[in-house]
Amino acid sequence: MTIRMCILMGIACTTAGCANSRDAGRWDALDSRISEIRRDRRTALASAARHRPAPPTFRLAAYGQPGEPSTPNDEPTSPVRESDLAATTSGDIVSANRPGPLPGLWDTLKRDVKAMPADLWRDTKKVYGSVPNLLILGLTYGGSLAIQETGPDKTVEDGLRGHDMFKDDFNDVFGALGNPGTHFALAGAWYLVGQQTQNDKTYNVGKKLFSALIINSASTMLGQAASWDDGPNGEWGAFPSGHTSSTFCLASVMHEEYGPLVGVPLYGLGALVAVERLDDDEHYLSDVVMGAVLGLVIGHSVASEKELEIFGGKVLPYADPNTGSTGIAWVKPLESW
């Protein structure tokens, strides 16, 4: 009995040892497989990192709409650069509607001609979609009619008759400087220089000048057609003065872009052009007053991203619920005093 039990115990020990040996082999194989899986995963991640596609480049599209990814089939567009945004910053508002120039002049012209209708429509809405602008133009129109009807037009005309303020040579100079054709040529020069030097600010000033002068010319011609008025010399198309409005429009854009050191002398030029129009019997006083304000409103509205301000304040409509009276008010924030 003892010998049999010893034999059975020996067989059991041998069997258990074989089982333990097989289990150890299985664990070694499992550890090896896990290590292999981890190694393959690290290799796959490293390969994916090396071949990961670059994020899409966002550009300003030809019509100035930001946020569209570029593709190989896109028309030439201008990348969003810090200088693009800086060139179109006015106050605290950044406009992405005016991209910088493309490297090629022909490509830039094609893009801008395509975008011109949308640009003109946007700028026209800025001018005539603003309540303060409409109030200022309406009040100026009413004041011009008052000047016509109450006698100042005739008084100034009679005073200048036979008493010229400028010699003929000066009249010719100021007449040429106030000619809208001269201003369009200046806008073209600004545009070309900005494109050729890849200077975003100069290029965009040229574009703003073009837009403002086109809107101003169209507004002036519509006003002349609506009024159907003759000047002192008997020529049709007196109200408002086109030379005066165009000069003040140019001065307003340059003032917005380059500050008073450039704007103030150009306003002085506008005043001299207005006097030359009176002195040369081309216009009445009411014509140049309306032209000057029209040019100021259009130039500042197109060049600026903010509403027109007068001495730091805004012209706004008001209504008094207690008395029922209505009118306009000049409002300036307290913190700006």
SELUM-340865 format. One record per residue (C-alpha): residue in three letters; z, y negated, x. Coordinates in pm, 1 decimal. Each point is the difference from the previous one (the first is absolute). Layout:
<nodes>
<node code="ALA" w="Z" v="Y" u="X"/>
...
</nodes>
This chain:
<nodes>
<node code="MET" w="0.0" v="0.0" u="0.0"/>
<node code="THR" w="80.0" v="-240.0" u="275.5"/>
<node code="ILE" w="-315.5" v="80.5" u="193.2"/>
<node code="ARG" w="-212.1" v="-52.2" u="-317.1"/>
<node code="MET" w="156.7" v="-339.9" u="-66.8"/>
<node code="CYS" w="-59.5" v="-107.3" u="358.6"/>
<node code="ILE" w="-368.7" v="98.3" u="-28.5"/>
<node code="LEU" w="-36.4" v="-192.6" u="-331.0"/>
<node code="MET" w="166.7" v="-307.0" u="143.5"/>
<node code="GLY" w="-231.5" v="10.2" u="300.8"/>
<node code="ILE" w="-307.7" v="22.0" u="-223.1"/>
<node code="ALA" w="126.9" v="-297.5" u="-208.7"/>
<node code="CYS" w="58.2" v="-212.8" u="308.9"/>
<node code="THR" w="-344.5" v="79.8" u="133.3"/>
<node code="THR" w="-159.3" v="-90.1" u="-335.5"/>
<node code="ALA" w="191.4" v="-329.7" u="-22.0"/>
<node code="GLY" w="-102.4" v="-89.4" u="353.6"/>
<node code="CYS" w="-365.0" v="60.8" u="-79.8"/>
<node code="ALA" w="34.4" v="-215.5" u="-316.1"/>
<node code="ASN" w="162.5" v="-283.1" u="192.8"/>
<node code="SER" w="-276.2" v="18.7" u="259.3"/>
<node code="ARG" w="-267.9" v="-23.2" u="-272.1"/>
<node code="ASP" w="179.0" v="-298.1" u="-167.7"/>
<node code="ALA" w="23.1" v="-182.0" u="332.4"/>
<node code="GLY" w="-373.4" v="46.3" u="49.0"/>
<node code="ARG" w="-70.6" v="-143.1" u="-344.8"/>
<node code="TRP" w="215.6" v="-311.2" u="69.4"/>
<node code="ASP" w="-175.4" v="-56.9" u="333.4"/>
<node code="ALA" w="-338.9" v="17.9" u="-172.9"/>
<node code="LEU" w="117.4" v="-242.4" u="-272.0"/>
<node code="ASP" w="131.3" v="-248.5" u="258.4"/>
<node code="SER" w="-329.9" v="18.8" u="184.9"/>
<node code="ARG" w="-195.7" v="-64.7" u="-322.2"/>
<node code="ILE" w="216.5" v="-301.7" u="-88.3"/>
<node code="SER" w="-49.4" v="-144.4" u="346.8"/>
<node code="GLU" w="-374.3" v="53.3" u="-31.6"/>
<node code="ILE" w="-8.0" v="-176.7" u="-341.0"/>
<node code="ARG" w="195.0" v="-295.9" u="138.2"/>
<node code="ARG" w="-232.2" v="-21.5" u="299.7"/>
<node code="ASP" w="-307.3" v="7.3" u="-224.9"/>
<node code="ARG" w="148.8" v="-271.3" u="-224.8"/>
<node code="ARG" w="72.3" v="-229.9" u="296.0"/>
<node code="THR" w="-355.7" v="50.8" u="126.0"/>
<node code="ALA" w="-144.6" v="-79.0" u="-344.5"/>
<node code="LEU" w="207.4" v="-319.2" u="-34.1"/>
<node code="ALA" w="-101.3" v="-119.5" u="345.3"/>
<node code="SER" w="-366.6" v="63.2" u="-78.0"/>
<node code="ALA" w="25.9" v="-182.5" u="-334.3"/>
<node code="ALA" w="156.8" v="-301.5" u="169.4"/>
<node code="ARG" w="-283.0" v="-16.2" u="253.9"/>
<node code="HIS" w="-271.7" v="20.5" u="-266.8"/>
<node code="ARG" w="167.7" v="-211.5" u="-268.8"/>
<node code="PRO" w="-256.4" v="-251.1" u="-143.3"/>
<node code="ALA" w="65.5" v="-369.6" u="56.8"/>
<node code="PRO" w="118.6" v="-196.4" u="-304.2"/>
<node code="PRO" w="-278.7" v="-187.8" u="-181.4"/>
<node code="THR" w="-77.1" v="-349.0" u="126.3"/>
<node code="PHE" w="45.7" v="-253.3" u="-277.3"/>
<node code="ARG" w="-236.4" v="-294.5" u="6.6"/>
<node code="LEU" w="-83.2" v="-309.9" u="-194.0"/>
<node code="ALA" w="-304.9" v="88.4" u="-204.1"/>
<node code="ALA" w="-310.6" v="-214.6" u="-17.8"/>
<node code="TYR" w="129.5" v="-168.5" u="-314.4"/>
<node code="GLY" w="338.1" v="-64.5" u="156.5"/>
<node code="GLN" w="196.1" v="267.8" u="-185.8"/>
<node code="PRO" w="262.2" v="156.8" u="227.2"/>
<node code="GLY" w="111.1" v="360.3" u="9.2"/>
<node code="GLU" w="-326.5" v="195.7" u="-15.1"/>
<node code="PRO" w="-34.6" v="270.3" u="270.2"/>
<node code="SER" w="-314.6" v="-28.6" u="205.0"/>
<node code="THR" w="-257.8" v="277.7" u="20.0"/>
<node code="PRO" w="-306.9" v="47.1" u="221.7"/>
<node code="ASN" w="-224.7" v="-100.7" u="-291.8"/>
<node code="ASP" w="180.1" v="-327.4" u="-68.6"/>
<node code="GLU" w="-172.6" v="-328.0" u="67.1"/>
<node code="PRO" w="135.7" v="-188.0" u="301.5"/>
<node code="THR" w="343.5" v="-131.2" u="-77.9"/>
<node code="SER" w="260.6" v="-196.1" u="185.1"/>
<node code="PRO" w="322.2" v="178.1" u="103.6"/>
<node code="VAL" w="328.0" v="-140.0" u="-121.5"/>
<node code="ARG" w="135.0" v="-191.7" u="293.5"/>
<node code="GLU" w="302.5" v="-221.7" u="31.9"/>
<node code="SER" w="-232.7" v="-290.0" u="82.4"/>
<node code="ASP" w="-192.2" v="55.9" u="-325.9"/>
<node code="LEU" w="317.5" v="-42.3" u="-201.5"/>
<node code="ALA" w="125.7" v="-290.5" u="208.2"/>
<node code="ALA" w="-327.0" v="-185.0" u="-50.6"/>
<node code="THR" w="33.4" v="22.7" u="-376.0"/>
<node code="THR" w="367.0" v="-85.7" u="-30.8"/>
<node code="SER" w="96.0" v="-304.4" u="-200.6"/>
<node code="GLY" w="368.2" v="-72.5" u="-53.3"/>
<node code="ASP" w="180.0" v="323.4" u="-81.8"/>
<node code="ILE" w="-305.9" v="167.0" u="-151.4"/>
<node code="VAL" w="-234.9" v="218.9" u="201.9"/>
<node code="SER" w="-351.2" v="42.3" u="-133.8"/>
<node code="ALA" w="-205.9" v="303.6" u="99.2"/>
<node code="ASN" w="-305.9" v="-125.4" u="-188.4"/>
<node code="ARG" w="-164.6" v="-156.1" u="305.3"/>
<node code="PRO" w="-58.5" v="255.3" u="276.6"/>
<node code="GLY" w="-96.9" v="-99.4" u="352.6"/>
<node code="PRO" w="-353.9" v="2.9" u="140.5"/>
<node code="LEU" w="-183.9" v="317.1" u="96.2"/>
<node code="PRO" w="-132.5" v="33.8" u="357.8"/>
<node code="GLY" w="-361.4" v="-47.4" u="-109.0"/>
<node code="LEU" w="-124.0" v="-323.6" u="-159.7"/>
<node code="TRP" w="-247.5" v="180.7" u="-226.3"/>
<node code="ASP" w="262.9" v="248.0" u="-119.8"/>
<node code="THR" w="241.6" v="-286.1" u="-67.4"/>
<node code="LEU" w="-262.0" v="-193.9" u="-197.1"/>
<node code="LYS" w="-94.0" v="304.0" u="-210.1"/>
<node code="ARG" w="363.2" v="69.0" u="-85.9"/>
<node code="ASP" w="77.8" v="-362.2" u="-83.3"/>
<node code="VAL" w="-311.1" v="-54.0" u="-213.0"/>
<node code="LYS" w="93.0" v="311.5" u="-197.0"/>
<node code="ALA" w="356.2" v="-123.8" u="-44.6"/>
<node code="MET" w="-96.6" v="-361.1" u="-79.7"/>
<node code="PRO" w="-20.4" v="27.5" u="-382.8"/>
<node code="ALA" w="346.2" v="158.0" u="-17.3"/>
<node code="ASP" w="139.8" v="-255.0" u="247.0"/>
<node code="LEU" w="-143.7" v="-295.1" u="-194.0"/>
<node code="TRP" w="132.2" v="136.6" u="-327.9"/>
<node code="ARG" w="347.5" v="50.5" u="147.1"/>
<node code="ASP" w="5.8" v="-351.6" u="147.3"/>
<node code="THR" w="-135.7" v="-155.9" u="-320.2"/>
<node code="LYS" w="284.0" v="162.9" u="-195.3"/>
<node code="LYS" w="247.0" v="-142.0" u="251.8"/>
<node code="VAL" w="-138.6" v="-348.8" u="-63.0"/>
<node code="TYR" w="-52.7" v="0.5" u="-376.5"/>
<node code="GLY" w="250.8" v="268.5" u="-97.5"/>
<node code="SER" w="291.0" v="-215.5" u="114.4"/>
<node code="VAL" w="175.1" v="-209.8" u="-264.9"/>
<node code="PRO" w="112.9" v="-268.3" u="251.0"/>
<node code="ASN" w="-357.8" v="-31.9" u="127.3"/>
<node code="LEU" w="-133.6" v="-43.1" u="-351.7"/>
<node code="LEU" w="266.5" v="-259.8" u="-78.0"/>
<node code="ILE" w="-79.0" v="-198.4" u="314.6"/>
<node code="LEU" w="-375.0" v="9.2" u="-65.1"/>
<node code="GLY" w="49.9" v="-85.2" u="-366.7"/>
<node code="LEU" w="223.0" v="-298.5" u="77.1"/>
<node code="THR" w="-241.7" v="-121.6" u="267.0"/>
<node code="TYR" w="-288.5" v="27.2" u="-242.9"/>
<node code="GLY" w="194.3" v="-199.5" u="-256.8"/>
<node code="GLY" w="86.8" v="-260.0" u="262.8"/>
<node code="SER" w="-364.3" v="-24.1" u="107.1"/>
<node code="LEU" w="-107.5" v="-59.9" u="-358.6"/>
<node code="ALA" w="263.4" v="-272.4" u="-25.0"/>
<node code="ILE" w="-134.6" v="-162.0" u="317.6"/>
<node code="GLN" w="-347.8" v="6.3" u="-150.3"/>
<node code="GLU" w="100.3" v="-146.4" u="-334.4"/>
<node code="THR" w="260.1" v="-259.3" u="102.5"/>
<node code="GLY" w="-201.5" v="-185.9" u="260.5"/>
<node code="PRO" w="99.5" v="106.2" u="356.8"/>
<node code="ASP" w="-339.0" v="165.1" u="52.2"/>
<node code="LYS" w="-182.4" v="-325.2" u="-76.4"/>
<node code="THR" w="251.2" v="-211.9" u="192.8"/>
<node code="VAL" w="-41.5" v="203.6" u="320.6"/>
<node code="GLU" w="-376.7" v="10.4" u="-40.9"/>
<node code="ASP" w="-23.9" v="-375.9" u="-49.6"/>
<node code="GLY" w="227.5" v="-61.4" u="298.0"/>
<node code="LEU" w="-217.5" v="210.3" u="230.6"/>
<node code="ARG" w="-327.9" v="-141.4" u="-125.6"/>
<node code="GLY" w="-138.5" v="-223.0" u="272.2"/>
<node code="HIS" w="307.4" v="62.6" u="217.1"/>
<node code="ASP" w="-55.7" v="320.0" u="196.4"/>
<node code="MET" w="304.3" v="149.9" u="172.4"/>
<node code="PHE" w="-204.7" v="198.2" u="253.1"/>
<node code="LYS" w="-317.5" v="-74.5" u="187.1"/>
<node code="ASP" w="-301.6" v="215.5" u="-79.8"/>
<node code="ASP" w="50.8" v="210.1" u="314.2"/>
<node code="PHE" w="355.9" v="87.5" u="-101.9"/>
<node code="ASN" w="-111.1" v="79.4" u="-351.5"/>
<node code="ASP" w="-255.3" v="242.0" u="141.4"/>
<node code="VAL" w="261.4" v="165.3" u="225.1"/>
<node code="PHE" w="260.0" v="43.8" u="-273.9"/>
<node code="GLY" w="-268.4" v="109.4" u="-244.5"/>
<node code="ALA" w="-105.1" v="276.6" u="241.0"/>
<node code="LEU" w="358.7" v="102.9" u="74.0"/>
<node code="GLY" w="71.5" v="24.0" u="-372.7"/>
<node code="ASN" w="-314.6" v="194.9" u="-81.0"/>
<node code="PRO" w="80.7" v="349.8" u="-136.4"/>
<node code="GLY" w="-278.0" v="139.7" u="220.3"/>
<node code="THR" w="194.9" v="-112.4" u="306.5"/>
<node code="HIS" w="309.0" v="178.2" u="-126.8"/>
<node code="PHE" w="-188.0" v="325.3" u="-65.0"/>
<node code="ALA" w="-141.4" v="-20.1" u="352.8"/>
<node code="LEU" w="354.8" v="-42.3" u="135.2"/>
<node code="ALA" w="115.7" v="303.2" u="-201.4"/>
<node code="GLY" w="-288.6" v="202.2" u="145.6"/>
<node code="ALA" w="93.9" v="-103.8" u="353.1"/>
<node code="TRP" w="363.8" v="101.9" u="-57.4"/>
<node code="TYR" w="-111.7" v="334.7" u="-142.5"/>
<node code="LEU" w="-240.8" v="71.8" u="288.4"/>
<node code="VAL" w="243.5" v="-98.9" u="274.7"/>
<node code="GLY" w="274.6" v="210.3" u="-157.1"/>
<node code="GLN" w="-225.9" v="304.4" u="-26.3"/>
<node code="GLN" w="-142.3" v="-29.9" u="351.7"/>
<node code="THR" w="342.1" v="-48.9" u="160.7"/>
<node code="GLN" w="164.5" v="252.8" u="-237.3"/>
<node code="ASN" w="254.4" v="-266.6" u="-91.7"/>
<node code="ASP" w="132.3" v="92.9" u="-342.9"/>
<node code="LYS" w="142.1" v="-342.1" u="-89.2"/>
<node code="THR" w="-312.1" v="-198.7" u="89.5"/>
<node code="TYR" w="-220.3" v="252.0" u="-180.4"/>
<node code="ASN" w="211.6" v="-6.4" u="-316.1"/>
<node code="VAL" w="18.6" v="-380.5" u="0.3"/>
<node code="GLY" w="-381.0" v="2.1" u="-3.6"/>
<node code="LYS" w="1.9" v="239.1" u="-297.0"/>
<node code="LYS" w="255.2" v="-208.8" u="-188.6"/>
<node code="LEU" w="-205.2" v="-314.1" u="64.4"/>
<node code="PHE" w="-311.0" v="168.3" u="-138.1"/>
<node code="SER" w="184.0" v="118.0" u="-310.9"/>
<node code="ALA" w="171.6" v="-334.3" u="-65.0"/>
<node code="LEU" w="-318.5" v="-203.2" u="55.4"/>
<node code="ILE" w="-205.2" v="224.8" u="-230.4"/>
<node code="ILE" w="259.1" v="-30.2" u="-279.5"/>
<node code="ASN" w="26.6" v="-375.7" u="60.0"/>
<node code="SER" w="-378.1" v="-50.5" u="-9.9"/>
<node code="ALA" w="-32.8" v="203.7" u="-319.3"/>
<node code="SER" w="288.8" v="-189.9" u="-162.7"/>
<node code="THR" w="-145.1" v="-336.0" u="103.1"/>
<node code="MET" w="-345.5" v="81.6" u="-137.1"/>
<node code="LEU" w="147.4" v="126.3" u="-327.6"/>
<node code="GLY" w="204.2" v="-319.2" u="-29.9"/>
<node code="GLN" w="-304.9" v="-215.9" u="65.9"/>
<node code="ALA" w="-202.9" v="194.6" u="-256.4"/>
<node code="ALA" w="278.0" v="-31.1" u="-257.7"/>
<node code="SER" w="55.6" v="-373.9" u="52.7"/>
<node code="TRP" w="-371.8" v="-87.4" u="42.8"/>
<node code="ASP" w="100.2" v="-328.3" u="154.9"/>
<node code="ASP" w="-197.0" v="-240.6" u="222.9"/>
<node code="GLY" w="132.9" v="-174.8" u="308.2"/>
<node code="PRO" w="-16.8" v="-374.5" u="70.1"/>
<node code="ASN" w="-342.5" v="49.9" u="159.8"/>
<node code="GLY" w="-130.5" v="163.9" u="-317.6"/>
<node code="GLU" w="-22.9" v="351.8" u="147.0"/>
<node code="TRP" w="117.4" v="293.7" u="-209.5"/>
<node code="GLY" w="293.8" v="218.9" u="103.2"/>
<node code="ALA" w="283.3" v="-243.0" u="66.1"/>
<node code="PHE" w="310.8" v="166.6" u="-144.8"/>
<node code="PRO" w="163.8" v="148.4" u="202.2"/>
<node code="SER" w="-107.5" v="-101.7" u="349.7"/>
<node code="GLY" w="-136.4" v="302.3" u="187.5"/>
<node code="HIS" w="39.8" v="-153.2" u="347.7"/>
<node code="THR" w="362.2" v="-91.2" u="-69.9"/>
<node code="SER" w="95.5" v="333.6" u="-155.9"/>
<node code="SER" w="-162.4" v="200.6" u="280.1"/>
<node code="THR" w="168.8" v="-204.0" u="275.5"/>
<node code="PHE" w="343.8" v="31.5" u="-158.2"/>
<node code="CYS" w="-62.0" v="371.9" u="-59.1"/>
<node code="LEU" w="-75.8" v="45.2" u="371.7"/>
<node code="ALA" w="306.8" v="-203.7" u="96.8"/>
<node code="SER" w="225.9" v="205.4" u="-229.3"/>
<node code="VAL" w="-110.9" v="335.3" u="141.6"/>
<node code="MET" w="41.4" v="-121.5" u="359.2"/>
<node code="HIS" w="340.6" v="-147.6" u="-84.5"/>
<node code="GLU" w="118.2" v="331.9" u="-143.7"/>
<node code="GLU" w="-124.1" v="190.9" u="304.1"/>
<node code="TYR" w="75.5" v="-235.8" u="289.6"/>
<node code="GLY" w="265.8" v="-234.6" u="-130.3"/>
<node code="PRO" w="23.7" v="-379.4" u="-39.5"/>
<node code="LEU" w="-125.6" v="-80.8" u="352.1"/>
<node code="VAL" w="-342.6" v="116.9" u="-115.4"/>
<node code="GLY" w="34.0" v="-64.7" u="-372.4"/>
<node code="VAL" w="116.4" v="-362.8" u="3.1"/>
<node code="PRO" w="-295.4" v="-136.2" u="205.7"/>
<node code="LEU" w="-237.2" v="190.0" u="-230.4"/>
<node code="TYR" w="169.5" v="-152.9" u="-305.4"/>
<node code="GLY" w="-61.1" v="-336.9" u="165.3"/>
<node code="LEU" w="-365.3" v="94.2" u="38.6"/>
<node code="GLY" w="-8.1" v="90.8" u="-369.7"/>
<node code="ALA" w="136.8" v="-344.3" u="-89.1"/>
<node code="LEU" w="-266.9" v="-167.7" u="216.2"/>
<node code="VAL" w="-270.2" v="211.9" u="-163.9"/>
<node code="ALA" w="129.0" v="-107.3" u="-342.7"/>
<node code="VAL" w="-12.6" v="-366.5" u="102.7"/>
<node code="GLU" w="-352.8" v="49.9" u="136.8"/>
<node code="ARG" w="-108.6" v="147.6" u="-335.8"/>
<node code="LEU" w="129.8" v="-313.9" u="-172.6"/>
<node code="ASP" w="-141.3" v="-233.4" u="263.3"/>
<node code="ASP" w="-343.4" v="161.4" u="-18.7"/>
<node code="ASP" w="-14.7" v="-33.0" u="-382.6"/>
<node code="GLU" w="-12.3" v="377.9" u="-40.4"/>
<node code="HIS" w="315.3" v="39.5" u="-209.2"/>
<node code="TYR" w="264.4" v="-180.5" u="-201.0"/>
<node code="LEU" w="372.8" v="9.1" u="76.1"/>
<node code="SER" w="64.5" v="261.8" u="-270.2"/>
<node code="ASP" w="-263.5" v="227.2" u="154.9"/>
<node code="VAL" w="163.0" v="11.1" u="343.5"/>
<node code="VAL" w="353.2" v="35.2" u="-144.2"/>
<node code="MET" w="-103.0" v="306.3" u="-198.5"/>
<node code="GLY" w="-195.7" v="139.8" u="295.9"/>
<node code="ALA" w="291.7" v="-40.1" u="239.8"/>
<node code="VAL" w="249.3" v="180.1" u="-226.2"/>
<node code="LEU" w="-251.3" v="273.9" u="-82.9"/>
<node code="GLY" w="-56.8" v="70.1" u="370.2"/>
<node code="LEU" w="373.3" v="-2.9" u="74.1"/>
<node code="VAL" w="82.9" v="249.7" u="-274.8"/>
<node code="ILE" w="-283.8" v="240.2" u="87.5"/>
<node code="GLY" w="51.7" v="-12.7" u="377.5"/>
<node code="HIS" w="375.6" v="54.2" u="-10.4"/>
<node code="SER" w="-24.0" v="273.0" u="-265.1"/>
<node code="VAL" w="-260.0" v="204.1" u="188.8"/>
<node code="ALA" w="163.2" v="-33.3" u="341.6"/>
<node code="SER" w="357.8" v="57.9" u="-114.6"/>
<node code="GLU" w="162.2" v="305.5" u="-157.6"/>
<node code="LYS" w="251.5" v="-227.1" u="-174.7"/>
<node code="GLU" w="-32.8" v="-231.3" u="-296.8"/>
<node code="LEU" w="-88.4" v="-360.3" u="72.7"/>
<node code="GLU" w="304.3" v="-208.3" u="92.3"/>
<node code="ILE" w="40.0" v="-377.3" u="6.3"/>
<node code="PHE" w="261.3" v="-125.6" u="247.6"/>
<node code="GLY" w="164.2" v="342.6" u="-3.0"/>
<node code="GLY" w="22.3" v="21.5" u="-379.6"/>
<node code="LYS" w="-206.5" v="161.9" u="-274.0"/>
<node code="VAL" w="-156.3" v="-162.4" u="-304.4"/>
<node code="LEU" w="98.4" v="204.7" u="-306.1"/>
<node code="PRO" w="-26.4" v="-40.4" u="-378.6"/>
<node code="TYR" w="322.0" v="-45.8" u="-195.2"/>
<node code="ALA" w="117.0" v="-11.0" u="-359.7"/>
<node code="ASP" w="329.1" v="-148.3" u="-125.7"/>
<node code="PRO" w="132.7" v="214.4" u="-288.6"/>
<node code="ASN" w="239.0" v="-277.4" u="-107.8"/>
<node code="THR" w="-254.7" v="-278.6" u="-42.0"/>
<node code="GLY" w="-318.5" v="204.9" u="-28.8"/>
<node code="SER" w="-164.6" v="-206.2" u="274.9"/>
<node code="THR" w="-236.4" v="162.5" u="248.5"/>
<node code="GLY" w="-157.0" v="-106.9" u="325.8"/>
<node code="ILE" w="-7.1" v="81.7" u="368.7"/>
<node code="ALA" w="274.1" v="-16.8" u="260.1"/>
<node code="TRP" w="20.2" v="-5.2" u="377.6"/>
<node code="VAL" w="249.2" v="267.8" u="105.1"/>
<node code="LYS" w="144.9" v="43.2" u="350.3"/>
<node code="PRO" w="260.5" v="266.9" u="88.5"/>
<node code="LEU" w="342.7" v="-138.5" u="86.4"/>
<node code="GLU" w="19.0" v="189.0" u="330.2"/>
<node code="SER" w="-311.4" v="-179.4" u="125.5"/>
<node code="TRP" w="151.0" v="-347.5" u="-36.7"/>
</nodes>
